[in-house]
């Protein structure tokens, strides 16, 4: 949520900042800005809208500068406009700050600074930071100490980068609750909220932890705590490549990421299935495997799409491993004063590994003594690092705001955990082997489904003008209905609801008429006959029906308007297949409506504020 990039070195920082901001735009895209120091003067340029309009503005200015910071914003406090865009500055306009996060006590600080004569020009919470730093500078402190004193006064979350005309040899970066890395180059260094912003220039990074800061010079950096204690930081080598974060010839990241699923699913299970033993080997869980297997209860906590994966995981763990499992929204979990026992295991799922609510729930669980396990996609992310043990999904970078391949990979990891626990309990070797064999077949089956792209695009064209959608599924496919509805609403702005199919009769059926498309997830499993009855009920009320059905189901065609036929697999793995047509349907409807599928309005890829 919001992106930060900073550069200090011998090169011109402007193209580096712009390039970094474009890479970060998926984190927020309502306004952007930079601040830089050149020829003994400090300047800023800001713009409402995308980084491309900032770039247009900068093009005519011919700036050359060796020190600058840039920000792309996702508004929390104050409308998205040029004034509220970052960087924010002090009254002398010689100190600039970019900020991710939320300053919760900004009203109190603002009032006290106004009483001291400070003028505020924005509606943001962030603007208190440069004025606070300025107050300490005026008392004669160095920039570093002034930043530390200022941060001691703020409550909330921050990732900040600061530059100051009177100390033009450094960028100060500090973190609490919002990710920040220092990139190490040769006679140049970087600051970024996400390694993708600086990957073109360096693969050597240092992750800051909460409560830490870095003073970044062009040829070295020092790390300390906000309380001014010097610390040693480890340099990490990034393995991600630039190709992985490019569109690779696709019109959108979302389509690329949908199409990548045969490979991403393969990567999620690579080396983790033991076919002869009919089980899974998860290196990240080795040290806690006994405790996990012996857990009396598993809680899975997450947000958004990751929460939908958690719901599928609940079915898997209860049905196959016979462990009582509960799923909690991370945001509710932490404020509900949950009953957590020492023999509970809590799994936190997050693509980004930076979701504020999930991270806070993880910390709460650890504090209460539960086994806290993370399932993350982004390597080195906060949740990955703070979990007691964890498993990476290895889906590769997901840039499209609508999560697709991360979801299928999360389901693979949940299936692997289920298999591992179930086999150490009472699942037979035969059943274990069957699951492993079925998992191995998934990439080819996904390839087969992706060939239906044109057919799904045709269906999307038929329904692009619909105002509402209903998605229905039973059992394992109920969370898929939720996920299909979420995909559609977030990128096409069509109102969509997911329901367990049987719940339809308890209310939503009142909505059905010939304007209401209903998507059924109806593979031939043990709930098939019941789903067919639900389809009949919709038909009787002239609802328009799209069914995701099994490839050998000839019966369904006479009941529905459109069917999308997909290969079968065992029930616990079916969501990994049945979600793919729903991703494509949402994608094509949004494209046909002329919408920006990769950067839908009001959303950000990584929700680092509560
Ligand atoms: O990075 P996370 O998995 O923790 O993110 C959770 C949600 O913010 C995320 O899944 C969101 O719902 C996506 N936009 C869904 O497509």
Boltz pocket constraint, residues with backbone or C-beta under 6 A from the ligand:
constraints:
  - pocket:
      binder: B
      contacts: [[A, 303], [A, 304], [A, 305], [A, 306], [A, 349], [A, 350], [A, 351], [A, 352], [A, 353], [A, 354], [A, 355], [A, 358], [A, 401], [A, 402], [A, 403], [A, 404], [A, 486], [A, 490], [A, 603], [A, 604], [A, 605], [A, 606], [A, 607]]
      max_distance: 6.0
